[in-house]
Amino acid sequence: MTLRGDFGFDSLMLLELLVALEAQVGHSLDAERLSAATTVREVEAAVRETSDARKIASTSSIEKETEKPLEIPPALRDAAMHWMGRAQMGFYDTVLRTKVTGRAFIPHNRSTIIAANHASHLDMGLVKYALGSYGEDLVSLAAQDYFFEGNRFRKAYFENFTNLVPMTRSGSLRQALRQAGDLLEQGKTVLIFPEGTRSSDGEIHEFKASLGHLALHHDKDIVPIYLGGTHAALPKGSTVPRQREVEARIGLPLLASELKRLTHGLPMSEASRVVAKLTERAVTELSKGRVLKLEELEPKDMVAPPPVIEDRTLAPVFQELQTRFVAGSVEKPVSFYFSLGDTERWSVRITQDSCEVINGKVESPADCVLKTSPAMFTRIVREKYTPSPAEFVAGAVKSNNIQLLFTFQKAFQLQGTGN
């Protein structure tokens, strides 16, 4: 029998199972191992092996000498954090070209949960920059093995000079929720990336139900923020920014009172999923320049959470292209044909002083043909993203004339810094 197939378990139901099992065996279990389990037999093995490992550890007489932590005087720590904070803000203010909208929505009179999409190590700093004074004491949970382990100097840096709170990835999800809940109860504003990890493609992925659990259980509003351009600037695996244009769009707070109204009568697990889906929808709406207003929704719509309504046409993207056109960027007429996904077909003709966008394919062959996905083309236009050679090799992007693609970038101001 399988957990997801036969029993219909999802991530929040697995959390509830984890809590029950931990109460039964009397110690924490490996949350990642349990989440990966697909059958009842695998769950039994995970519980048994974790218990055996704890027994071995408890009977071991070998103790490792722990390194003495570096102690930073409070005055020095406060001064260092002040200047490092100013340097970080200066980075987003002068080194990067950062655009922020929606600051009027920031609720300065109370603490909240900040929820944003996540695609880059630039994201946390960008959120703090966007929030201004509201983000000065922003706290975020961070993987202990990534940020807080290693040599004592690395550990001392993250413990003393950041507002990151270590969270073990091998610990239980219940433990992580308790840590975040304690911070919220202390009146902290907590940053959460509900996708759980950095997006590898820059797209917004499913928001986890644990976000909804925290908001409902601790009666906290959620402030949605969309972060754009960070994946193109510093994708996963990169160490040097590739371009400078990034942006943050702050949305209308999702009030706890409205979230409870819309989920009234639902079981806690289902209500948590609905809140996570609503937050994901709010961030997605921000990516399109729109704001989600919960007061316009009704509880009956929440029985089956409404899907995120995607634009069925790339017309808005091609309209943006027309506004970006630079006269004099070509010496002779050039035509482009775009085959985007299963249904989107567009043609673009540019001359020395004009640009024409046509929905569909023209009769005469185009000088340059580009075949890719609608999502990739949207990134090329809105994030000034230049596809990598690996993406051409893998077939994610295809063209008969690479040189004319650079002409296309120049004609429509799509050349990001570092491209």
N, C-alpha and C positions, 0 to 999 in steps of 0.2 A: 504494500500500500504506500502511496506517495502523499506527502504533506500537502503539496499544492494542487495535485490532480484529484486525488480521492477525497481529501478533507477540505480543499479550497482555502488553504492557509495563505495569507498575504503577510507583508512585513510586520504590520501591527499585531496580527494574531500570533506571529512567531514571538513577538515581544511578550505577549501575555503568556504564551507557553513557557518562555524563558523564565519569567517571574515565578511561575508555578513550580517549575523544576528546581530553581534555586532555593525556593522555600522548602522543598521536599528534601534535597540533599544537604542543605545547610551551608553552601558556599557558592561562590560565583562560578559560572560556566563560561566557556569561550563563545561569545556572541557571534563572531564571524563564522565559526565552525557550525554552529546551530543554523545560522541563516543559509549556509551552503548545503545543509542536509536536505535531501529530497525524499528520503524514506524513513519510516519509523525505526528501522534497523540502524540507520546511520545516526539517528538521535540517541538511541540506546548506547551506541559505541562512543559517541562524544561524551555522554555523561559518565560512562564507565572509565574511559581513558583519562578524563580530567580528574576524577576521584583518585585513580591510581597514581597519577603524577603528583598530586598533593600529598599522598602518603609517603612517596619517595622523598619529596622535598622536606617533609616534616621529620623524617628519620635520619636525614643527612647530617653528619657532624662537621662537614666542611663549611666554614664560613669565610666569605670573601671580605677582605678589609675594604671598607668603604672609604672613598676619598672624602676628605674634609671639604665641605663646600666653601666657595669664596664668599666672604662676608663683605658687603658693600655698605659703608656708612650711609645712613638715611639722607643726610644733607647732600652727599655726593650723588646718590641715586636720584634724588629729586631734581638736582641741577642738570644731570646728564639727560634725564627723560625730557626735561623742558627743552634743551637745545636739540636733542634728537627729534623731538616732535616738530620743532620749527624747521629743521632740515628736511624732514619728510614732507611737510606741507609745501616747502619751497620746491621740492622735486616735482610735485604735481602741479604747482603753480607756474613754474618757469621752464623746467626741463621738458615736461610733457605739455601738450596742448589739451588742457582739461576743460570740458564743458559740463556745467551742472545746471539742472533745471528742477523746479519743484521744492525749493528750500522753504517756501511759504507753508508747506504741509508739515514741517517738522514740529512735533508737539513738545515744546520746550518745558512744559509744566509737569511732565511725568516721564517715568521710565517706560520703555517698550521693548519689544523684540524687533530687531532689524533683520529682515529676510531679503537676501539678494541672490541672483544667479552667480555662478562661480566658474571661471575659466582660466584664471591666472593668479600668480602670486602678487600681482598688482592690485587685486580686488580689495583686500582688507584696507590697505592704505587709501585707496580711492574712496571707499565708503567713509572713512574718517575725514578725509578732505571735504567730501560732499556735505557731511553733516555739520562741519564747522565746530563751533563751541559745544554743540550737543554731543559730538563724537569724541571729546577730549578724554573722557573716562570710559569709553566704549570697551567692553570686555568680550572676548571670544574664546571658545574652547578650541584647543589645538592638540594634534596628535603628539603624545608624549615621546614616542620613539623617534619622531621626525625632528622635533624642536628642542626637546629637553634632555636627550641622551647623547652620549659622546664624551668629549673631553670637558673638564670642569669649567673652562672658560666659555664654551658654547652654552653650557647649562646655566652659568652665572648670568650671561647676557639675557637669555630669554626669561629667567626668573626675576631679574631685577629691573630690566629696562624695557619690558613690554607689558601689555595688559592681557597677555595670553594665559589661559588657565590650562595646565596639562590634563589630558584625558587619555587613558590607556585604550588602545584599539582592541586589546585582547579582553578587556573587561566587559561587563554586561551592559546592555543598552539601558537597563534600569539605573545603573550607576551613573551613566552619562546624563540621563534625564534628571537624576537627583542633583548632580553638580550644577547643571544649568538652572534647575529650579531654585537651588540655594542662592545663586547669584541674583535671580529675579526677586526673590523674597528680601534680599538685602537692598533692594532698590536700584540695582545695576541695570543699565541698558545693555542687552546682550545681542551680539551679532551672530546670526546663524546662516550658514549656507545649506539650505534644505536639500540640495541635490546629493550631499554627502561627500562629494569629491569634485575635483576640477574637471570640467567638461573637456574632452579631448578634441572636439570638433567646433567648439564655440557656440553650439546650440543650447537652448534651455531644455534640461531634462527633468524627469519626474521629481517633484518635491516629496520628501518623505513625511509620513504621517506623524512622526515624533514632533514636528513643528506645531501641528494642531493640538497635540496632547499638551504641550507646554503652555500654549496660549489659553486654552480652555481651563486647564487645571489651576493656573496661576492668575487667571483673569487679567491678561495682558493684551494690549493692542499690538497689532503687527504693522510695522512700516515697511511696505514693499519698495525695493530699489532695483532698477534695471541698470546693469553695468555693460556698456558697449565699448568695443574696440580693444579691450584688454587681451583677448585671445590673439588677435592679430599682432598686438604689440609685444606680448610676452607669453607665448603658448607654453603648455606643459613641456618641460624638458629644456627650455631655453633659459639663458642666463643674462642675455643682453637684449634690451628692447629693440624691436625691429621697426617700429614706427612710433609717433608721438601723440596721435589723436586718440583720446579716450573720453568717455562721457559717463555721467551718472544721472539717472532720471528718478527723482523721488516721487512716490505716489501718495495718494490720500490714505491716511491710516485706516486699517481695517479694525474698527472698534470691537473690543471684546463683547460689548453688549449686542452688537449686530451679529457677530459670529455665533453667539449663543441663541439669538433669535432664529437665525437661519438653520441651526442644527437642533432646535428644541425637539425633544422626544426621540432622538436618535441614540443608540448605544454609544458609549464613549469611543470605542474603536472606530465606528463608522463616522461619528462626528469629527474625530481627529483627521480622518482621511479627507472629509469634505473641506475642512479648514485649510489643509495643505493644498488641496486642488484649487481652492479659491485664491490662495496666495500665489500659486503658480500662474493662475489666470491673470492676476493683477500685474505681475511682473511682465508677463507676455504682452499684455495690453500696453504697458509703458514702453516696451520695445517698439511698438507701432505708433507711439505718440498719443496714446489714449489713457484715460484714468478710469479704473473700475470703481463704481459707487455701489456699495453694498445695500444702501437703503432702497435702491431700485430693484433689488431681487426679492423673491418671495420664498418662504420655507418649502413650498411644494416643489420648487425647482431643485431643491437640494437632495431629494430622495435618490435621484441618479444625478450626481454632479455634472453640470453642463460641460461639455467638451470645450476646450479652447478653440474658438472659431478662427481658423486660419484664413487669410486672404486667398480666394480661389483664383486670383489673377495677379500677375506681376505688374499690372498697369501702374500702381503707385511708384514702383521702383523705376519704371521707364519714364514716368513723369518727372521724377527727380533727375534723371539723366539729362532731360531737356534743359532743366534749370542750371545744370553744371557746364553746359557746352561753352567752349572758349573759341570765339571766332579767330580765324587766322592760324589755327593749329595744324591745318593740312594745306598743301599747295594744290592738290587736285582731288576730285570727288572720290570718296571711299565708301564702300557698302559692307555692312555686316549682317550676318544672319545668325540668330540665336535659337538653338533647339534645347529647351530647358525642361527636363523631365518628360512625362508622357503626353502632356497637352499644350504646354506653353511654347508658342512659336512667334518670334518677333524679328523684324527687320529694322535696321537703322542706316540711314544714308546721311553722310556729312559732306559738306563742301567747304570752301574757304570761309564762307560767312553764314552758313545755315545748317540746321540739323532737322531731319525728318524721321519720326518714329512711326512704324507701321505695325499694327497687330496682325501677324500672319506672315506668310512667305511670299515674296515677290517672284515674278516669273523669271527674270534674268538671274544668273548665278551671282552670288555675293563674292566680293573679294576675300572676305574672311568669314569662316564658319566657326562658331563656338558651340560645343555640346557639353553640358554639365547639368547639375541639379538646380532647381529653383533656389534652394537654400544657399548653395555655393555662389550663384550669381548675385543674390541679395547681399552676401558678405562682400563680394567684389565691389559693389556699388556703395553700400552704406558704411562699410568699415575700411574701404580702400585696401582691400586684401589682395595680395598677389599670390596666386597659387604656386606651390612649391614644385620643383622638378619631380619630386616623388609622387605628387598628385597627378601629374601628367603621365608618368610612367604607369601608375596604377589604373589609369583610365577614368579617374574621377573628373578630369577635365580633358577635353579633346579639341584640337584646332588644326586647321590646314595651313595657318600662317601665324606663327608666334610673333613675328615682328610687327604685324598689324595690330596685335593685341596691345602692344606697347603704345602704338599710335592711338588706340582706343582709350587707354589710360590717360594719355596726355590731353586728348581732345575733351575729356570730361572730368579732368582734375581728380583722377583716381590714384595718383601716385603718392602713397604714404611715405613719410620719412623713413629711410632705411630700405625701401623697396628697390 
